Amino acid sequence: MDEMFIGKDKAKMAEMDRIKKIQRRVFKVYPYAKLAAENLKILNANMAKLKTEREKKKYFKIVENYLENEFEGRLKKFSRMEGQILVKLIHRQTGVTTYKLVKDLKSGWKAFWSNNTARLFDVDLKAEYDPFNELDDFYIEGMLVKAFKEGKLQRQDPARPIDLAELSATWKEKLNRSRKAREEKEAKEKAALEENK
């Protein structure tokens, strides 16, 4: 049964709804990011075995055609938010931004136009996964860890290890600072109101 929150605080309820939406999107796109990391590893291993540039280009073209035929239709159906999360999860799984992947595998020109096209849909191919500084990425990491433990998603470690204890401590400190700043601001406003009476 899904968690349900009951309360009067509309802001907290709206935030919980937003987090639930992020979770649904993460569960939908994570398998694609995982598959991208696996395919990239296979591609790099096979490219390393090839000797000439011509063989590499020919092999890459075959792989590219296969991936386009297999996934292009499904990926086009993703919403903007799903696309944004997918780009971040690809960075999490591969350690490389989607922009850099396109640039390295195709060309700088193709990466430039791909990024410009993606921006029309509010997706930045240069976006990085940064759970230590981005709150949504922190939520995503927590969702992934929980889903792995519950067996809802198949675990694949990130390209760059994430220290969960350090991550939790970082956000606890940030949220405490934010809460204290908010309380101080409210106290000053209250004092100013008292003074004006």
MOFENVEN-V816573 format. One record per helix or strand of 3 or more residues. SS is the DSSP state (~ for helix, > for strand). FROM is the first residue (numbers start at 1). LEN is the number of residues. If there is no record, write none. Layout:
[[SS,FROM,LEN] [SS,FROM,LEN]]
This chain:
[[~,10,40] [~,53,24] [~,80,15] [~,98,8] [~,108,12] [~,135,16] [~,164,33]]
